[in-house]
């Protein structure tokens, strides 16, 4: 709980199969959010309804299967936030999200990596992928905190946001070498899609969907907005590309007045159907994401809480608020037994100043203090923290006797003026039980057979078998076989504990080869509790625990096995790539040329084709052991986006094509728009006709526009040190970074000039259009060097990317001493290894740099030439050495139609 307060579009069956759950999964299936109706003088009982899944449940299932996942936190940075979110509630809620995701991953035993991005006219990745371990969680939370300054953007461009997010996720998958990795985007915005006039004049450029549209007129802006919505939601558009890349989209819309209409498009992009009932995209089943509408900080936290524990649908309840004192009749109640190991509660009221009490079984209510507190309450180790003025988070861990029975959560209004108000709670009650499925052996399972002797049982989370006879409350298990085509067959339905462990036969005679799943759903209800007055409180129905066990179904023994996925990599320009589908075993394989189904592609690419020289039994590839079936993916034109789809590969014994079996192979390819060659040629011809001044001026303007310090989280810390031949020392010991240092973020107002640790970092373009911009460190009265420029010069210089650098400063008046100041600039996403290397570099190079600085200072004192001026304020003098133009040939490159993603 630490830190919670910081805040050819084609076959629908192909689409369905594509989105099914993957791998061995242990998860709590998503339950419907049910608000228990408040009845006066009646306690509210936490409840949830069983469900067959949902996007959050699917994502949780995937995490349990793959054991690892990526979550991109994507936050609106438009200027309207200054009015809709003046208190930066989105930052507090997103910080809560990050910390809850970290806690969930630690409990469940999987890994989540997170990145943070903001969007307006473009998408900026402000914090790269970081694992949510304790140190990584702190860094990601710090990056989220920096979003409080991100409210000056001019546009709310959904197209740029989602195409950028898709590209970020594609790059992430490519960097990890592909594989089964679960991915999701948590997307926040405070308004509808909107672009403002003058976008091109501002230097943001026309977005790809607005090519040829005049963005300087109201009609042009409306035409562009309509074009963006069409490209987002058309079959195969940006939404379908994201979905068919198996990226879940969880969206939150902030509407202070509670109006849902501005978020019609956003909700459709997330769920496949807008709140107004309009379909968005063709890949809509199963549900591709979730959308929540929030009107205040409490709503935001409740929405983000749902995303923070994917698959763990909370039990939901409403109750009244006690007036003046604790009352038993208005409690949120839940019943625990010894099969429950932990409880997480998020609760809120609609008024200020409430008190919240936790009441153990048969005990007195215990008030939860306003400050973060850990305290034992009966058989629970309880931790509570107020994450907003009206919202409290509670964690309970079973620790001793007194855990079993009925618990209550009670809201009290000390003023007694809120009898018509309600309180609400989301309660996650975690059981240690998991359903299991066991096959008789680890042998390959082939279609056309009956797999006999399988069993369904129970175990704890660590795999220890559990005797069903010892269960305390009602329990049932349902088992289904999910075939490669997505169809389901019930194998065991609502089996009671005495039915578990009995042999089951799995009929595979009518199933196709490919990836199948044995899906197990466990429904648990805690034991009833006897109350002090002798009455019985019914047990609490927990959300189902879902386990998906992967089962690869091989073709008959004498037919080759075909791999089921294929990546064509990334192409700049039209796609023209050839890759091979791995084949194992002896036989004849070929592509069914009529089977190509494209479910996602950029609108500009034209015809998409998948081909092979092996397209019939007569031209088949004869495999013997290990082989590869070559497939080619081509598009007519270039574009930005993903080309995703599926083909069917046939396999048969040699000479027996009538026995061929079909295997579906899903494919993907990432496309990036290349250099705009006609525009480049036009600029070159203009240079020939009009002389060099125009292109050189354009180059200088482009250079000046790029002279910005990257908008990434930055920590700065200044140290008073001594520097001599032994190294850099503070208080007599080698300089080290303290645990309370390098934690505050440097304000990044505009990112043109940054104030950090008493110095000013000012980007400098210079007069020449060639070369890269840099940063001048303005430290009046001091001389210095940096890790990037360790020799004394006219200026103290850093690169534009100032992150993970150091500055050494000396007062010329004290140059005869070993005194110095060191400023370290560390990226908020810097790992401990990066910090350690930065410190080592400082220790190794600072002594020599300090000696050179002192020598220059001494030379200035005795009138020697060449001494640097002190206290530079970033202005060049008449005697400053100019930059010599390069003697090599200059290559001029200009591009348009960028992806809108700045990977900083």
Secondary structure, DSSP 4 states (H G I P E B T S, - for coil): -TTTT------HHHHHHHTS--SSEEEEPPPB--PPPP-TT--EE-B-B--S--HHHHHHHHHHHHSEEEEEEEEE-BTTHHHHTTT-HHHHHHHHHHHHHHHHHHHHT-EEEEEEEEESSSEEEEEEEEE-SHHHHHHHHHHHHGGGG---BS-B-HHHHHHHHHHHHHHHHHHTTSSS-EEEEEEEESS--B--TTTTTTT----GGGTT--TTSHHHHHHHHHHHHHHHHSTTSHHHHHHHTTEEEEEEEE-TT---GGGHHHHHHHHSB-TTS-B--S--SS--EEEEEESSHHHHHHHHHHHHTTT-PPEEEEEE-EESS--GGGEEEEEE-TTEEEEEEEEEESSSSEEEEEE-TTS-EEE--SS-EEEEETTEEEEEEEEETTEEEEEEEE-STT-SEEEEEEEEETT---TT-EEEEEEEEEESEEEEEE-S-SSPEETTSEEEEEEEEEEETTS-B--GGG-SS-EEEEEEEE-TTS-EEEEEEEE-GGGTT--EEEE-TT--SEEEEEEEEEEEBPPPEE-TTS-EEPPPBPPPEEEEEEEEEE--TTS-EE-SEEEEEEEESS-EEEEEEEEESSEEEEE-TT--EEEE--TTS--EEEE-S--SGGG-EEESSEEEEEEEEEESS--SEEEEEEEEEEEE-TT-GGG-EEEEEEEEEEEE----HHHHHHHHHHHHHH-HHHHHHHHHHHHHHT-----S-EEEEEEEEEEETTEEEETTEE----TTSS-SBPP-STTTEEEETTEEEEEE--S-SSS--EEEEE-TTEEEEESSS-S--SS-EEES--TTEEEEEEEGGGTTSSEEEEEEEEETT--HHHHHHHHHHHHHHHHHHHHHHHHHHHHHHTT-TTPPPSS--SPPPTTSPPPPPPSSPPPP----S--SEEE-
